[in-house]
Amino acid sequence: MRTSATVGIVAVNSPDFVAKVFDCMRRGEVVVPLRAPDDEYRTRTAGVGRVVVPEAGRGWFDPEHRPRETDGVAQILFTSGTEGEPKGVVTTHRALADVVARLNDLMRVDASIREYVGVPVYHSFGFGRCRAIAAAQGRAFVPEHGFNPTEIAALLERNEINALSAVPSMWRLLLASRGVLGDATRRVRWIEIGSQQMSRQEKESLRALFPEAKIVEHYGLTEASRSTFLEIDALEGPLLASVGRPYGRVEVRIGDDGRVLVRGPHVTPAVYVNGIARDLRDESGWYATSDLGEIRDGFLYYLGRADDIINCGGVKLPPATLETRVRELLGTEGELAICRVPNPVRGDGILIVVTPAVEVSDAAASQAAAIAAREMGASAGGAIRVQRVAQIPKTATGKVQRRKLAEMFTPLRGAGDSRR
């Protein structure tokens, strides 16, 4: 039922968006980020009573917010829609408070934090950063045109920022342009990474670039934000290939079907599916994600989404893991992505999609994918295709939209194409 207590706030990456969300929360209103003022789907699904349009803008602001330990609904957040229609995820004040408490305790954040928030503040990751900064009574900087290494370098040089948050695709961009940062990287004290998979080698490179920073990677989803943390600055070796372990009252285990299960105060109590709110936890409180994983020595290793898995000749290949290994074999930090496409012999074939930033031949990319697949037990010869695109389709938080990649597939182009 639509009520004035449910407020739609149009998603604008600006300080005013955060301020308006916090104002609504203080009044006990439920916040629903909208794609536009006339976002009929989200307005109807969440029962929005009124719509607010924040002012655009950039720059510094002092977020004012204190977490509340109550079970009242704080937000209805819609998933990024990598596959199908977005779901409306109910988030309580207690869940938001739990995330901030665990995050700031692990990162040892204090009031001196001055963070460049490199992810959209209207998504779970970016808004979580704003809440964490507010809880520590620090300051936040929202860029005008998204993550920008040149802007970061200038802010570091002027000693205006000491913290950064971004998704792996953004960190790869920064690593590729590390020369513009100079010695100012030693001024960074806090870094949070989220949303996508990063290789051990990339994490080691990031740690070398920011030697004085507390660097934490998180794994989670809209339904269970920041379920695990990995302290990249404090760990060595194979553990860096994991996405960390749970902290506080959060629990993680692997189900019989290989999917990651999560339980804790941060898990959503309800999800709107086809317009109907349902509690998707089982009788013991476990929420089954769509992600595959393994737990070794208490650490979670992410293996990709269950619905993205490539079944090549009976061997299941997680595309995110393949991407990481192919990037390592090619020695490139350029953008590439992998998805499944039909193959008459092996069931699923491997499609490698590369952008102009990946300066390797199609033959080299195909060979790297064949090696990576063979290391995982699959013989993919003849089932690998390479396609070049100007841009890889992603969500606003940088997640690859693999279904769209598969739809872009041009079967006539094959692995034998040796163009550069």
C-alpha positions in Angstrom: 0.0 0.0 0.0 1.3 3.4 -1.0 2.0 5.8 2.0 3.7 9.1 2.4 6.2 7.4 4.7 7.9 5.7 1.7 9.9 8.3 -0.2 11.4 7.8 -3.6 14.7 9.7 -4.1 16.0 10.0 -7.6 19.5 8.5 -7.9 22.0 11.4 -8.3 25.7 11.0 -7.4 25.9 14.1 -5.3 26.2 15.2 -1.6 22.6 16.3 -1.7 21.4 12.8 -2.4 23.1 11.5 0.7 21.8 14.4 2.8 18.3 13.8 1.7 18.5 10.1 2.4 19.8 10.8 5.9 17.1 13.4 6.5 14.4 10.9 5.6 15.9 8.2 7.8 15.9 10.6 10.8 12.2 11.2 10.2 11.5 7.5 10.2 10.7 7.4 6.4 11.6 4.5 4.2 13.9 5.5 1.3 13.7 4.0 -2.2 16.4 5.1 -4.7 14.7 5.7 -8.1 16.3 5.7 -11.6 14.2 8.7 -12.6 11.2 10.7 -11.3 8.9 8.6 -13.4 10.4 5.3 -12.4 7.0 3.5 -12.4 8.3 0.0 -11.7 10.2 0.9 -8.5 7.5 3.4 -7.4 4.8 0.8 -7.8 6.7 -2.1 -6.3 7.8 -0.2 -3.2 4.6 1.8 -2.7 6.3 5.2 -2.9 4.2 8.0 -1.6 6.2 11.0 -2.8 9.3 11.6 -4.9 12.3 13.9 -4.2 14.8 15.0 -6.8 18.2 15.9 -5.2 20.4 18.6 -6.6 23.4 17.6 -8.8 26.8 18.5 -7.5 30.2 17.4 -6.4 32.8 18.1 -3.8 33.2 17.9 0.0 30.5 17.3 2.5 30.2 16.3 6.2 27.6 13.5 6.3 25.6 13.6 9.5 24.1 10.3 10.5 24.1 8.0 13.5 23.2 4.3 13.0 20.1 3.1 14.8 19.7 -0.4 16.3 16.1 -0.9 15.4 14.2 -3.4 13.2 12.4 -0.6 11.3 12.8 -0.6 7.6 15.3 2.0 6.4 15.5 1.4 2.7 14.2 -0.7 -0.2 17.2 -1.1 -2.5 16.8 -2.5 -6.0 19.4 -4.8 -7.3 21.5 -3.7 -10.2 19.7 -6.1 -12.6 22.7 -8.0 -14.1 20.1 -10.7 -14.9 16.4 -10.0 -15.4 14.1 -7.5 -13.6 15.7 -5.9 -10.5 14.5 -7.1 -7.1 13.5 -4.8 -4.3 15.6 -5.6 -1.2 14.2 -4.5 2.2 17.0 -3.2 4.5 16.5 -2.5 8.2 18.2 0.1 10.3 19.8 -2.7 12.4 21.3 -4.2 9.3 22.8 -0.9 8.2 24.2 -0.3 11.8 25.7 -3.8 11.9 27.6 -3.2 8.6 29.0 0.1 9.8 30.1 -1.3 13.2 31.9 -4.3 11.7 33.5 -2.2 8.9 34.8 0.7 11.0 36.0 -1.6 13.7 38.1 -3.7 11.3 39.4 -0.7 9.4 40.0 1.3 12.6 38.5 4.4 11.0 38.6 7.7 13.0 37.4 11.3 12.6 40.4 12.2 10.5 39.2 10.3 7.5 38.8 12.3 4.3 37.6 10.0 1.6 37.3 10.1 -2.1 34.1 8.0 -2.7 34.8 6.6 -6.1 31.5 4.6 -6.4 28.0 5.9 -6.8 26.6 7.0 -3.5 23.1 5.8 -4.4 24.2 2.1 -4.5 24.8 -0.1 -1.5 28.6 0.1 -1.6 28.8 3.9 -2.0 26.1 4.7 0.5 27.8 2.3 2.9 30.9 4.3 2.6 29.0 7.5 3.4 27.4 5.8 6.5 30.8 4.6 7.7 32.4 8.1 7.2 29.4 9.7 9.0 29.7 7.3 12.0 33.4 8.2 12.3 32.5 12.0 12.0 34.8 12.3 9.0 34.4 14.0 5.5 33.5 12.7 2.1 34.3 13.8 -1.4 32.0 13.0 -4.3 33.5 13.4 -7.8 31.5 15.1 -10.5 32.2 12.7 -13.3 33.0 9.4 -11.5 36.3 7.8 -10.6 39.1 9.9 -12.0 42.8 9.0 -11.4 44.0 12.6 -12.4 41.6 14.1 -9.9 42.7 11.7 -7.2 46.4 12.6 -7.9 45.6 16.3 -7.5 43.7 15.8 -4.2 46.5 13.6 -2.8 49.2 16.1 -3.9 47.3 18.8 -2.0 47.0 16.4 1.0 43.2 16.8 0.9 42.3 13.1 0.9 43.6 10.1 2.9 41.0 7.4 1.9 39.7 5.8 -1.3 36.9 3.5 -2.2 36.3 1.9 -5.5 35.4 -1.4 -7.3 38.1 -3.5 -9.0 37.6 -2.2 -12.5 38.4 1.3 -11.1 41.4 0.0 -9.3 42.7 -1.5 -12.5 42.4 1.9 -14.1 44.3 3.4 -11.3 47.0 0.7 -11.4 47.4 1.3 -15.1 47.9 5.1 -14.5 49.9 4.7 -11.3 52.7 7.0 -12.6 50.5 10.1 -12.1 50.2 9.5 -8.4 53.9 9.7 -7.4 54.9 9.4 -3.7 51.6 10.9 -2.6 50.2 7.4 -2.4 51.8 7.1 1.1 49.2 9.6 2.3 46.4 7.1 1.8 45.4 5.5 5.2 42.2 3.6 4.3 41.0 1.8 1.2 37.9 -0.4 0.7 37.3 -2.6 -2.4 34.1 -4.3 -3.3 31.7 -5.7 -5.9 33.9 -7.8 -8.2 36.7 -10.3 -8.1 40.3 -9.3 -8.0 43.3 -11.6 -8.5 46.0 -12.1 -5.9 48.5 -10.3 -8.2 46.3 -7.3 -8.5 45.9 -7.1 -4.7 49.6 -7.3 -4.2 50.1 -4.5 -6.7 47.6 -2.4 -4.9 49.3 -3.0 -1.6 52.6 -2.0 -3.1 51.1 1.2 -4.5 49.6 2.2 -1.2 52.1 0.9 1.5 50.6 2.9 4.4 47.0 2.0 3.8 44.6 -0.3 5.6 43.2 -2.1 2.6 40.0 -4.2 3.0 38.1 -6.0 0.3 34.5 -7.1 1.0 32.2 -9.7 -0.5 28.5 -9.3 -0.3 25.4 -8.5 -2.2 22.4 -6.1 -1.8 20.6 -8.8 0.2 23.5 -9.2 2.7 26.0 -6.3 2.4 29.6 -6.9 3.3 29.3 -10.5 4.5 33.1 -11.1 4.5 36.2 -8.9 4.8 39.7 -9.6 3.5 42.6 -7.6 5.1 44.8 -7.2 2.1 47.4 -5.2 3.9 47.8 -7.9 6.7 47.8 -11.2 4.7 50.2 -12.9 2.4 50.2 -15.7 -0.2 47.2 -17.8 -1.4 44.8 -16.2 1.1 44.9 -13.1 -1.0 43.0 -15.0 -3.7 40.0 -15.3 -1.3 37.4 -12.7 -0.4 38.0 -13.0 3.3 36.1 -14.3 6.2 33.0 -13.2 8.2 33.3 -11.0 11.3 31.0 -10.2 14.2 27.7 -12.2 14.2 27.9 -12.9 10.5 28.1 -16.6 9.4 28.9 -18.0 6.0 28.8 -21.6 4.8 28.5 -23.5 1.5 25.2 -25.4 0.6 25.0 -28.8 -0.9 24.6 -27.3 -4.4 27.9 -25.3 -3.9 26.1 -21.9 -3.4 27.2 -19.5 -0.7 24.8 -19.3 2.3 24.8 -16.3 4.6 23.2 -15.7 8.0 23.4 -12.7 10.4 21.8 -9.3 11.4 22.8 -7.8 8.0 20.6 -10.1 5.9 17.5 -8.8 4.4 14.2 -9.8 6.0 12.3 -9.6 2.7 12.7 -9.2 -1.0 10.1 -8.0 -3.5 9.9 -10.6 -6.3 7.3 -9.9 -9.0 5.9 -7.2 -6.8 5.4 -9.5 -3.7 7.5 -9.2 -0.6 8.9 -12.6 0.5 11.3 -13.7 3.3 13.8 -15.8 1.4 15.6 -17.1 4.4 15.1 -20.7 5.5 13.8 -21.8 8.8 17.3 -21.4 10.4 17.8 -17.9 9.0 20.2 -18.8 6.1 19.9 -16.8 2.9 21.0 -18.7 -0.2 22.8 -16.5 -2.6 23.2 -17.1 -6.4 27.0 -17.2 -5.9 29.2 -20.3 -5.9 32.1 -20.6 -3.5 34.4 -22.7 -1.4 35.5 -22.3 2.2 39.1 -23.2 3.0 40.6 -22.6 6.5 37.8 -20.3 7.3 38.2 -18.1 4.2 35.6 -17.8 1.4 36.8 -18.2 -2.2 34.3 -16.8 -4.7 33.7 -18.9 -7.8 31.2 -16.8 -9.7 27.5 -16.7 -10.1 25.7 -20.0 -10.5 23.7 -18.8 -13.5 26.9 -17.6 -15.3 28.8 -20.9 -15.1 30.2 -22.2 -18.3 29.6 -26.0 -18.7 32.3 -26.9 -21.2 32.2 -30.6 -22.0 30.9 -31.4 -18.5 33.5 -29.3 -16.7 32.1 -26.2 -14.9 34.1 -23.0 -15.4 33.4 -19.8 -13.4 33.8 -17.0 -15.9 35.1 -14.5 -13.3 37.9 -17.0 -12.4 38.7 -17.5 -16.0 38.9 -13.7 -16.5 41.4 -13.4 -13.7 43.6 -16.1 -15.0 43.4 -14.9 -18.6 44.4 -11.4 -17.5 47.4 -12.8 -15.6 48.5 -14.9 -18.6 48.2 -12.0 -21.0 49.9 -9.6 -18.5 47.3 -6.9 -19.2 45.3 -4.6 -16.9 43.0 -3.7 -19.8 39.3 -4.6 -19.8 38.2 -8.0 -20.9 35.2 -10.2 -19.9 34.2 -13.8 -20.4 30.7 -15.4 -20.8 29.2 -18.6 -22.1 27.8 -19.0 -25.6 26.3 -22.1 -27.2 28.6 -24.7 -28.7 27.3 -27.7 -30.6 30.1 -30.0 -29.4 30.8 -29.1 -25.8 27.4 -27.6 -24.8 28.8 -24.2 -23.7 31.7 -22.4 -25.4 33.8 -19.6 -24.1 33.4 -16.1 -25.4 36.2 -13.6 -24.6 35.2 -10.0 -25.1 38.0 -7.5 -25.2 38.2 -3.7 -25.5 40.8 -1.6 -27.4 42.8 -1.3 -24.2 43.7 -5.0 -24.4 46.6 -4.8 -26.9 46.9 -8.5 -27.8 45.9 -10.5 -30.8 42.8 -12.6 -30.9 45.0 -15.7 -31.2 46.9 -14.8 -28.0 43.6 -14.2 -26.1 42.2 -17.5 -27.3 45.4 -19.3 -26.3 45.3 -17.8 -22.8 41.7 -18.9 -22.4 42.6 -22.4 -23.5 45.4 -22.6 -21.0 43.2 -21.3 -18.2 40.4 -23.7 -19.0 42.9 -26.6 -19.2 44.2 -25.7 -15.8 40.7 -26.1 -14.5 40.2 -29.5 -16.2 38.5 -28.5 -19.4 39.6 -29.1 -23.0 38.1 -26.0 -24.7 39.8 -26.2 -28.1 37.5 -25.2 -30.9 35.0 -23.8 -28.4 36.7 -20.4 -27.7 35.7 -17.3 -29.6 37.1 -13.7 -29.3 35.0 -10.6 -30.0 36.2 -7.0 -29.9 33.8 -4.3 -28.6 34.2 -0.6 -27.8 32.8 -1.0 -24.3 31.9 -3.9 -22.0 28.3 -3.6 -20.7 28.3 -3.1 -17.0 26.0 -2.0 -14.2 26.6 1.3 -12.4 28.7 -0.5 -9.8 30.9 -2.0 -12.5 29.5 -5.6 -12.6 29.8 -7.2 -16.0 26.4 -7.9 -17.6 27.2 -11.3 -19.0 23.8 -11.9 -20.5 24.2 -8.8 -22.6 27.7 -9.9 -23.6 26.2 -13.2 -24.9 23.6 -11.3 -26.9 26.4 -9.3 -28.5 28.1 -12.4 -29.8 28.8 -12.5 -33.5 29.3 -16.2 -34.4 31.3 -15.5 -37.6 34.3 -14.2 -35.7 36.4 -17.0 -34.3 39.6 -17.7 -32.4 41.6 -17.9 -35.6 41.3 -14.1 -36.1 44.8 -12.8 -35.5 44.1 -9.1 -35.8 45.6 -6.7 -33.2 
